[in-house]
């Protein structure tokens, strides 16, 4: 089995909720414990207006799946172009460019090599990351995320 096949599948929304907690600097154990206990932010004033009760319900109902997603990673079941943009925005605190031209939809982002590799690991099937990394691994390069033919 490949690494991607071993990863649990999350909805795009659950992935966004989880990433919004990860950027708070919480450890995996903290994310798991706080989510299961419902000790999460009460009001999200971001443009996403997250309702963390949904994540608590998921963590309670599918405890093993939730813990595996937090500890070993996940793959999103189905990505949308706007969802990819949002994931990059939340996970990396970047403002990727969203291109919505019919037939040429894409997300353009400046990512380090590790950011690109992590994004590739969570993208659902049907998406490709175009572009080659230039320079040192910690330097950002331009990548274009597009639907696969």
PANU-856314 format. One record per residue: residue in one letter; x, y, z of N, C-alpha, C in turn. Coordinates in steps of 0.1 Angstrom, whole numbers, plus 5000, padded with zeros to 4 digits. Layout:
BEGIN
node rest: A; nu: X; nv: Y; nw: Z; cau: X; cav: Y; caw: Z; cu: X; cv: Y; cw: Z
...
***
This chain:
BEGIN
node rest: X; nu: 5008; nv: 4988; nw: 5000; cau: 5000; cav: 5000; caw: 5000; cu: 5009; cv: 5013; cw: 5000
node rest: X; nu: 5004; nv: 5022; nw: 4993; cau: 5012; cav: 5035; caw: 4993; cu: 5008; cv: 5043; cw: 5005
node rest: X; nu: 5015; nv: 5054; nw: 5008; cau: 5012; cav: 5062; caw: 5019; cu: 4999; cv: 5069; cw: 5018
node rest: X; nu: 4995; nv: 5073; nw: 5006; cau: 4982; cav: 5080; caw: 5004; cu: 4971; cv: 5070; cw: 5006
node rest: X; nu: 4972; nv: 5057; nw: 5002; cau: 4962; cav: 5048; caw: 5005; cu: 4960; cv: 5045; cw: 5020
node rest: X; nu: 4970; nv: 5046; nw: 5028; cau: 4969; cav: 5044; caw: 5042; cu: 4963; cv: 5055; cw: 5049
node rest: X; nu: 4963; nv: 5067; nw: 5044; cau: 4957; cav: 5079; caw: 5050; cu: 4942; cv: 5078; cw: 5051
node rest: X; nu: 4937; nv: 5083; nw: 5062; cau: 4922; cav: 5084; caw: 5063; cu: 4917; cv: 5095; cw: 5054
node rest: X; nu: 4905; nv: 5094; nw: 5050; cau: 4898; cav: 5103; caw: 5041; cu: 4890; cv: 5113; cw: 5050
node rest: X; nu: 4891; nv: 5126; nw: 5048; cau: 4884; cav: 5136; caw: 5055; cu: 4876; cv: 5144; cw: 5045
node rest: X; nu: 4865; nv: 5150; nw: 5049; cau: 4858; cav: 5159; caw: 5041; cu: 4867; cv: 5172; cw: 5040
node rest: X; nu: 4865; nv: 5180; nw: 5030; cau: 4872; cav: 5192; caw: 5028; cu: 4870; cv: 5201; cw: 5041
node rest: X; nu: 4857; nv: 5202; nw: 5045; cau: 4854; cav: 5210; caw: 5057; cu: 4861; cv: 5206; cw: 5069
node rest: X; nu: 4861; nv: 5192; nw: 5072; cau: 4867; cav: 5187; caw: 5084; cu: 4882; cv: 5190; cw: 5083
node rest: X; nu: 4888; nv: 5189; nw: 5072; cau: 4903; cav: 5192; caw: 5070; cu: 4905; cv: 5207; cw: 5073
node rest: X; nu: 4897; nv: 5216; nw: 5068; cau: 4898; cav: 5230; caw: 5071; cu: 4897; cv: 5233; cw: 5086
node rest: X; nu: 4887; nv: 5227; nw: 5092; cau: 4886; cav: 5228; caw: 5107; cu: 4898; cv: 5224; cw: 5114
node rest: X; nu: 4903; nv: 5212; nw: 5111; cau: 4915; cav: 5207; caw: 5117; cu: 4927; cv: 5216; cw: 5115
node rest: X; nu: 4929; nv: 5221; nw: 5103; cau: 4941; cav: 5229; caw: 5100; cu: 4940; cv: 5242; cw: 5108
node rest: X; nu: 4928; nv: 5247; nw: 5110; cau: 4926; cav: 5260; caw: 5117; cu: 4930; cv: 5258; cw: 5132
node rest: X; nu: 4929; nv: 5246; nw: 5137; cau: 4934; cav: 5243; caw: 5151; cu: 4949; cv: 5241; cw: 5151
node rest: X; nu: 4954; nv: 5235; nw: 5141; cau: 4968; cav: 5232; caw: 5140; cu: 4976; cv: 5245; cw: 5140
node rest: X; nu: 4971; nv: 5256; nw: 5133; cau: 4979; cav: 5268; caw: 5133; cu: 4978; cv: 5276; cw: 5146
node rest: X; nu: 4970; nv: 5271; nw: 5156; cau: 4971; cav: 5277; caw: 5169; cu: 4983; cv: 5272; cw: 5177
node rest: X; nu: 4990; nv: 5263; nw: 5171; cau: 5002; cav: 5258; caw: 5178; cu: 5000; cv: 5246; cw: 5187
node rest: X; nu: 4988; nv: 5241; nw: 5186; cau: 4985; cav: 5229; caw: 5195; cu: 4992; cv: 5217; cw: 5190
node rest: X; nu: 4996; nv: 5208; nw: 5200; cau: 5002; cav: 5195; caw: 5196; cu: 4991; cv: 5186; cw: 5191
node rest: X; nu: 4995; nv: 5175; nw: 5186; cau: 4985; cav: 5165; caw: 5181; cu: 4976; cv: 5161; cw: 5193
node rest: X; nu: 4983; nv: 5158; nw: 5205; cau: 4975; cav: 5154; caw: 5217; cu: 4965; cv: 5165; cw: 5221
node rest: X; nu: 4969; nv: 5177; nw: 5221; cau: 4960; cav: 5188; caw: 5224; cu: 4948; cv: 5189; cw: 5215
node rest: X; nu: 4951; nv: 5188; nw: 5202; cau: 4940; cav: 5188; caw: 5192; cu: 4930; cv: 5177; cw: 5195
node rest: X; nu: 4935; nv: 5165; nw: 5197; cau: 4926; cav: 5154; caw: 5200; cu: 4918; cv: 5156; cw: 5213
node rest: X; nu: 4925; nv: 5159; nw: 5223; cau: 4919; cav: 5160; caw: 5236; cu: 4909; cv: 5172; cw: 5236
node rest: X; nu: 4913; nv: 5183; nw: 5232; cau: 4904; cav: 5195; caw: 5232; cu: 4892; cv: 5193; cw: 5223
node rest: X; nu: 4894; nv: 5187; nw: 5212; cau: 4883; cav: 5185; caw: 5202; cu: 4873; cv: 5175; cw: 5208
node rest: X; nu: 4877; nv: 5164; nw: 5214; cau: 4868; cav: 5154; caw: 5220; cu: 4861; cv: 5160; cw: 5232
node rest: X; nu: 4867; nv: 5169; nw: 5239; cau: 4861; cav: 5175; caw: 5251; cu: 4853; cv: 5188; cw: 5247
node rest: X; nu: 4853; nv: 5192; nw: 5235; cau: 4846; cav: 5204; caw: 5230; cu: 4852; cv: 5217; cw: 5235
node rest: X; nu: 4865; nv: 5216; nw: 5239; cau: 4872; cav: 5228; caw: 5244; cu: 4879; cv: 5235; cw: 5232
node rest: X; nu: 4871; nv: 5240; nw: 5223; cau: 4875; cav: 5247; caw: 5211; cu: 4870; cv: 5261; cw: 5210
node rest: X; nu: 4876; nv: 5269; nw: 5201; cau: 4872; cav: 5283; caw: 5200; cu: 4856; cv: 5284; cw: 5198
node rest: X; nu: 4850; nv: 5293; nw: 5206; cau: 4835; cav: 5294; caw: 5205; cu: 4830; cv: 5302; cw: 5193
node rest: X; nu: 4837; nv: 5313; nw: 5190; cau: 4832; cav: 5321; caw: 5179; cu: 4844; cv: 5323; cw: 5170
node rest: X; nu: 4842; nv: 5320; nw: 5157; cau: 4852; cav: 5322; caw: 5147; cu: 4848; cv: 5334; cw: 5139
node rest: X; nu: 4856; nv: 5345; nw: 5140; cau: 4853; cav: 5357; caw: 5134; cu: 4860; cv: 5358; cw: 5120
node rest: X; nu: 4867; nv: 5347; nw: 5116; cau: 4873; cav: 5347; caw: 5103; cu: 4862; cv: 5346; cw: 5092
node rest: X; nu: 4867; nv: 5348; nw: 5080; cau: 4857; cav: 5347; caw: 5068; cu: 4851; cv: 5333; cw: 5067
node rest: X; nu: 4857; nv: 5323; nw: 5074; cau: 4852; cav: 5309; caw: 5073; cu: 4840; cv: 5307; cw: 5083
node rest: X; nu: 4840; nv: 5314; nw: 5094; cau: 4829; cav: 5313; caw: 5104; cu: 4828; cv: 5298; cw: 5108
node rest: X; nu: 4839; nv: 5292; nw: 5112; cau: 4839; cav: 5278; caw: 5116; cu: 4830; cv: 5275; cw: 5128
node rest: X; nu: 4823; nv: 5264; nw: 5128; cau: 4815; cav: 5259; caw: 5139; cu: 4822; cv: 5246; cw: 5143
node rest: X; nu: 4830; nv: 5247; nw: 5154; cau: 4838; cav: 5236; caw: 5158; cu: 4830; cv: 5224; cw: 5165
node rest: X; nu: 4817; nv: 5227; nw: 5167; cau: 4808; cav: 5216; caw: 5172; cu: 4808; cv: 5204; cw: 5162
node rest: X; nu: 4809; nv: 5207; nw: 5150; cau: 4809; cav: 5197; caw: 5139; cu: 4821; cv: 5188; cw: 5141
node rest: X; nu: 4832; nv: 5194; nw: 5143; cau: 4845; cav: 5186; caw: 5145; cu: 4844; cv: 5178; cw: 5158
node rest: X; nu: 4839; nv: 5183; nw: 5168; cau: 4837; cav: 5176; caw: 5181; cu: 4828; cv: 5164; cw: 5178
node rest: X; nu: 4817; nv: 5166; nw: 5171; cau: 4808; cav: 5154; caw: 5168; cu: 4816; cv: 5144; cw: 5160
node rest: X; nu: 4823; nv: 5148; nw: 5150; cau: 4831; cav: 5138; caw: 5142; cu: 4841; cv: 5131; cw: 5151
node rest: X; nu: 4848; nv: 5138; nw: 5159; cau: 4859; cav: 5132; caw: 5168; cu: 4853; cv: 5122; cw: 5178
node rest: X; nu: 4841; nv: 5125; nw: 5182; cau: 4834; cav: 5116; caw: 5191; cu: 4828; cv: 5104; cw: 5184
node rest: X; nu: 4822; nv: 5106; nw: 5173; cau: 4816; cav: 5095; caw: 5165; cu: 4826; cv: 5086; cw: 5158
node rest: X; nu: 4837; nv: 5091; nw: 5153; cau: 4847; cav: 5084; caw: 5146; cu: 4861; cv: 5086; cw: 5152
node rest: X; nu: 4862; nv: 5083; nw: 5165; cau: 4874; cav: 5086; caw: 5173; cu: 4887; cv: 5081; cw: 5166
node rest: X; nu: 4887; nv: 5068; nw: 5162; cau: 4899; cav: 5063; caw: 5156; cu: 4903; cv: 5070; cw: 5143
node rest: X; nu: 4893; nv: 5073; nw: 5135; cau: 4896; cav: 5080; caw: 5122; cu: 4901; cv: 5094; cw: 5125
node rest: X; nu: 4895; nv: 5101; nw: 5134; cau: 4899; cav: 5114; caw: 5138; cu: 4913; cv: 5114; cw: 5143
node rest: X; nu: 4916; nv: 5105; nw: 5152; cau: 4930; cav: 5105; caw: 5158; cu: 4940; cv: 5101; cw: 5147
node rest: X; nu: 4937; nv: 5092; nw: 5138; cau: 4946; cav: 5089; caw: 5127; cu: 4949; cv: 5101; cw: 5118
node rest: X; nu: 4938; nv: 5108; nw: 5115; cau: 4940; cav: 5120; caw: 5107; cu: 4949; cv: 5130; cw: 5113
node rest: X; nu: 4947; nv: 5132; nw: 5126; cau: 4956; cav: 5142; caw: 5133; cu: 4970; cv: 5137; cw: 5134
node rest: X; nu: 4972; nv: 5125; nw: 5138; cau: 4986; cav: 5120; caw: 5140; cu: 4993; cv: 5116; cw: 5128
node rest: X; nu: 4987; nv: 5110; nw: 5118; cau: 4994; cav: 5105; caw: 5106; cu: 4991; cv: 5111; cw: 5093
node rest: X; nu: 4981; nv: 5121; nw: 5093; cau: 4978; cav: 5128; caw: 5081; cu: 4965; cv: 5122; cw: 5075
node rest: X; nu: 4961; nv: 5129; nw: 5065; cau: 4948; cav: 5125; caw: 5058; cu: 4948; cv: 5129; cw: 5044
node rest: X; nu: 4939; nv: 5125; nw: 5036; cau: 4936; cav: 5129; caw: 5023; cu: 4922; cv: 5134; cw: 5022
node rest: X; nu: 4920; nv: 5145; nw: 5015; cau: 4907; cav: 5151; caw: 5014; cu: 4899; cv: 5142; cw: 5004
node rest: X; nu: 4886; nv: 5139; nw: 5007; cau: 4878; cav: 5131; caw: 4998; cu: 4876; cv: 5137; cw: 4985
node rest: X; nu: 4872; nv: 5150; nw: 4985; cau: 4868; cav: 5157; caw: 4973; cu: 4872; cv: 5172; cw: 4975
node rest: X; nu: 4881; nv: 5177; nw: 4967; cau: 4885; cav: 5191; caw: 4968; cu: 4878; cv: 5199; cw: 4957
node rest: X; nu: 4875; nv: 5212; nw: 4961; cau: 4870; cav: 5222; caw: 4951; cu: 4881; cv: 5232; cw: 4949
node rest: X; nu: 4881; nv: 5239; nw: 4939; cau: 4891; cav: 5249; caw: 4936; cu: 4892; cv: 5260; cw: 4948
node rest: X; nu: 4880; nv: 5264; nw: 4953; cau: 4880; cav: 5274; caw: 4964; cu: 4885; cv: 5267; cw: 4977
node rest: X; nu: 4882; nv: 5254; nw: 4978; cau: 4886; cav: 5247; caw: 4990; cu: 4901; cv: 5246; cw: 4991
node rest: X; nu: 4908; nv: 5243; nw: 4979; cau: 4922; cav: 5243; caw: 4979; cu: 4928; cv: 5256; cw: 4983
node rest: X; nu: 4923; nv: 5267; nw: 4977; cau: 4927; cav: 5280; caw: 4981; cu: 4926; cv: 5283; cw: 4996
node rest: X; nu: 4914; nv: 5278; nw: 5001; cau: 4912; cav: 5280; caw: 5016; cu: 4921; cv: 5272; cw: 5024
node rest: X; nu: 4924; nv: 5259; nw: 5020; cau: 4933; cav: 5251; caw: 5027; cu: 4947; cv: 5257; cw: 5028
node rest: X; nu: 4952; nv: 5262; nw: 5017; cau: 4965; cav: 5269; caw: 5017; cu: 4965; cv: 5281; cw: 5025
node rest: X; nu: 4954; nv: 5289; nw: 5025; cau: 4953; cav: 5301; caw: 5033; cu: 4954; cv: 5298; cw: 5048
node rest: X; nu: 4946; nv: 5288; nw: 5052; cau: 4945; cav: 5284; caw: 5066; cu: 4958; cv: 5277; cw: 5071
node rest: X; nu: 4962; nv: 5267; nw: 5063; cau: 4974; cav: 5259; caw: 5068; cu: 4987; cv: 5267; cw: 5068
node rest: X; nu: 4989; nv: 5275; nw: 5058; cau: 5002; cav: 5282; caw: 5056; cu: 5001; cv: 5297; cw: 5058
node rest: X; nu: 4989; nv: 5302; nw: 5061; cau: 4987; cav: 5317; caw: 5062; cu: 4993; cv: 5325; cw: 5050
node rest: X; nu: 4989; nv: 5319; nw: 5038; cau: 4993; cav: 5326; caw: 5026; cu: 4980; cv: 5330; cw: 5018
node rest: X; nu: 4982; nv: 5339; nw: 5009; cau: 4971; cav: 5343; caw: 5000; cu: 4973; cv: 5339; cw: 4986
node rest: X; nu: 4970; nv: 5326; nw: 4983; cau: 4972; cav: 5321; caw: 4969; cu: 4962; cv: 5328; cw: 4960
node rest: X; nu: 4966; nv: 5328; nw: 4947; cau: 4958; cav: 5335; caw: 4937; cu: 4948; cv: 5324; cw: 4932
node rest: X; nu: 4936; nv: 5328; nw: 4930; cau: 4925; cav: 5319; caw: 4925; cu: 4922; cv: 5324; cw: 4911
node rest: X; nu: 4923; nv: 5315; nw: 4902; cau: 4920; cav: 5317; caw: 4887; cu: 4907; cv: 5310; cw: 4884
node rest: X; nu: 4897; nv: 5317; nw: 4880; cau: 4884; cav: 5310; caw: 4878; cu: 4880; cv: 5311; cw: 4863
node rest: X; nu: 4889; nv: 5313; nw: 4854; cau: 4886; cav: 5314; caw: 4840; cu: 4881; cv: 5300; cw: 4835
node rest: X; nu: 4869; nv: 5300; nw: 4829; cau: 4864; cav: 5287; caw: 4824; cu: 4874; cv: 5279; cw: 4816
node rest: X; nu: 4876; nv: 5267; nw: 4820; cau: 4885; cav: 5258; caw: 4813; cu: 4900; cv: 5259; cw: 4818
node rest: X; nu: 4903; nv: 5270; nw: 4825; cau: 4916; cav: 5272; caw: 4830; cu: 4917; cv: 5275; cw: 4845
node rest: X; nu: 4908; nv: 5269; nw: 4853; cau: 4907; cav: 5271; caw: 4867; cu: 4920; cv: 5266; cw: 4874
node rest: X; nu: 4925; nv: 5274; nw: 4883; cau: 4937; cav: 5270; caw: 4890; cu: 4939; cv: 5278; cw: 4903
node rest: X; nu: 4948; nv: 5273; nw: 4912; cau: 4952; cav: 5280; caw: 4923; cu: 4967; cv: 5282; cw: 4922
node rest: X; nu: 4972; nv: 5294; nw: 4923; cau: 4986; cav: 5297; caw: 4922; cu: 4992; cv: 5301; cw: 4935
node rest: X; nu: 5002; nv: 5294; nw: 4940; cau: 5008; cav: 5297; caw: 4953; cu: 5023; cv: 5296; cw: 4953
node rest: X; nu: 5029; nv: 5304; nw: 4962; cau: 5044; cav: 5304; caw: 4964; cu: 5046; cv: 5295; cw: 4976
node rest: X; nu: 5051; nv: 5283; nw: 4974; cau: 5053; cav: 5273; caw: 4985; cu: 5067; cv: 5268; cw: 4986
node rest: X; nu: 5071; nv: 5265; nw: 4999; cau: 5084; cav: 5258; caw: 5000; cu: 5082; cv: 5244; cw: 4996
node rest: X; nu: 5093; nv: 5237; nw: 4995; cau: 5092; cav: 5223; caw: 4991; cu: 5084; cv: 5214; cw: 5001
node rest: X; nu: 5086; nv: 5216; nw: 5014; cau: 5078; cav: 5209; caw: 5023; cu: 5063; cv: 5212; cw: 5023
node rest: X; nu: 5060; nv: 5225; nw: 5021; cau: 5046; cav: 5229; caw: 5020; cu: 5040; cv: 5222; cw: 5007
node rest: X; nu: 5047; nv: 5222; nw: 4996; cau: 5042; cav: 5216; caw: 4984; cu: 5039; cv: 5201; cw: 4986
node rest: X; nu: 5049; nv: 5195; nw: 4992; cau: 5048; cav: 5180; caw: 4995; cu: 5036; cv: 5177; cw: 5004
node rest: X; nu: 5034; nv: 5185; nw: 5014; cau: 5022; cav: 5183; caw: 5023; cu: 5009; cv: 5185; cw: 5016
node rest: X; nu: 5009; nv: 5196; nw: 5008; cau: 4997; cav: 5199; caw: 5000; cu: 4994; cv: 5187; cw: 4991
node rest: X; nu: 5004; nv: 5182; nw: 4984; cau: 5002; cav: 5171; caw: 4975; cu: 4997; cv: 5158; cw: 4982
node rest: X; nu: 5000; nv: 5157; nw: 4995; cau: 4996; cav: 5145; caw: 5002; cu: 4981; cv: 5146; cw: 5007
node rest: X; nu: 4976; nv: 5158; nw: 5008; cau: 4962; cav: 5160; caw: 5012; cu: 4952; cv: 5161; cw: 5001
node rest: X; nu: 4957; nv: 5165; nw: 4989; cau: 4948; cav: 5168; caw: 4978; cu: 4940; cv: 5155; cw: 4974
node rest: X; nu: 4928; nv: 5157; nw: 4970; cau: 4920; cav: 5145; caw: 4966; cu: 4924; cv: 5141; cw: 4952
node rest: X; nu: 4920; nv: 5130; nw: 4947; cau: 4923; cav: 5125; caw: 4934; cu: 4917; cv: 5135; cw: 4924
node rest: X; nu: 4924; nv: 5137; nw: 4913; cau: 4918; cav: 5146; caw: 4902; cu: 4925; cv: 5159; cw: 4902
node rest: X; nu: 4935; nv: 5161; nw: 4910; cau: 4943; cav: 5174; caw: 4911; cu: 4957; cv: 5172; cw: 4909
node rest: X; nu: 4964; nv: 5181; nw: 4902; cau: 4978; cav: 5180; caw: 4900; cu: 4985; cv: 5194; cw: 4904
node rest: X; nu: 4997; nv: 5192; nw: 4909; cau: 5005; cav: 5204; caw: 4912; cu: 5016; cv: 5205; cw: 4901
node rest: X; nu: 5016; nv: 5217; nw: 4894; cau: 5025; cav: 5219; caw: 4883; cu: 5036; cv: 5229; cw: 4888
node rest: X; nu: 5048; nv: 5227; nw: 4883; cau: 5059; cav: 5236; caw: 4886; cu: 5070; cv: 5228; cw: 4893
node rest: X; nu: 5082; nv: 5233; nw: 4891; cau: 5094; cav: 5227; caw: 4896; cu: 5099; cv: 5236; cw: 4907
node rest: X; nu: 5105; nv: 5230; nw: 4917; cau: 5111; cav: 5238; caw: 4928; cu: 5124; cv: 5243; cw: 4924
node rest: X; nu: 5126; nv: 5256; nw: 4926; cau: 5139; cav: 5262; caw: 4923; cu: 5145; cv: 5268; cw: 4936
node rest: X; nu: 5158; nv: 5266; nw: 4937; cau: 5165; cav: 5271; caw: 4949; cu: 5165; cv: 5261; cw: 4960
node rest: X; nu: 5168; nv: 5266; nw: 4972; cau: 5169; cav: 5258; caw: 4984; cu: 5155; cv: 5253; cw: 4988
node rest: X; nu: 5154; nv: 5242; nw: 4996; cau: 5141; cav: 5237; caw: 5000; cu: 5132; cv: 5246; cw: 5008
node rest: X; nu: 5139; nv: 5255; nw: 5016; cau: 5131; cav: 5264; caw: 5024; cu: 5127; cv: 5277; cw: 5017
node rest: X; nu: 5132; nv: 5278; nw: 5004; cau: 5128; cav: 5290; caw: 4996; cu: 5115; cv: 5286; cw: 4989
node rest: X; nu: 5106; nv: 5296; nw: 4987; cau: 5093; cav: 5294; caw: 4980; cu: 5095; cv: 5294; cw: 4965
node rest: X; nu: 5088; nv: 5285; nw: 4959; cau: 5087; cav: 5285; caw: 4944; cu: 5072; cv: 5286; cw: 4940
node rest: X; nu: 5070; nv: 5289; nw: 4928; cau: 5056; cav: 5291; caw: 4923; cu: 5051; cv: 5278; cw: 4918
node rest: X; nu: 5039; nv: 5274; nw: 4923; cau: 5032; cav: 5262; caw: 4919; cu: 5018; cv: 5265; cw: 4914
node rest: X; nu: 5013; nv: 5258; nw: 4905; cau: 5000; cav: 5259; caw: 4900; cu: 4992; cv: 5246; cw: 4902
node rest: X; nu: 4981; nv: 5247; nw: 4910; cau: 4973; cav: 5235; caw: 4913; cu: 4961; cv: 5236; cw: 4903
node rest: X; nu: 4960; nv: 5225; nw: 4895; cau: 4950; cav: 5224; caw: 4885; cu: 4942; cv: 5211; cw: 4885
node rest: X; nu: 4930; nv: 5211; nw: 4880; cau: 4923; cav: 5198; caw: 4878; cu: 4931; cv: 5190; cw: 4868
node rest: X; nu: 4931; nv: 5176; nw: 4870; cau: 4937; cav: 5168; caw: 4860; cu: 4927; cv: 5165; cw: 4850
node rest: X; nu: 4932; nv: 5164; nw: 4837; cau: 4924; cav: 5162; caw: 4825; cu: 4913; cv: 5152; cw: 4827
***
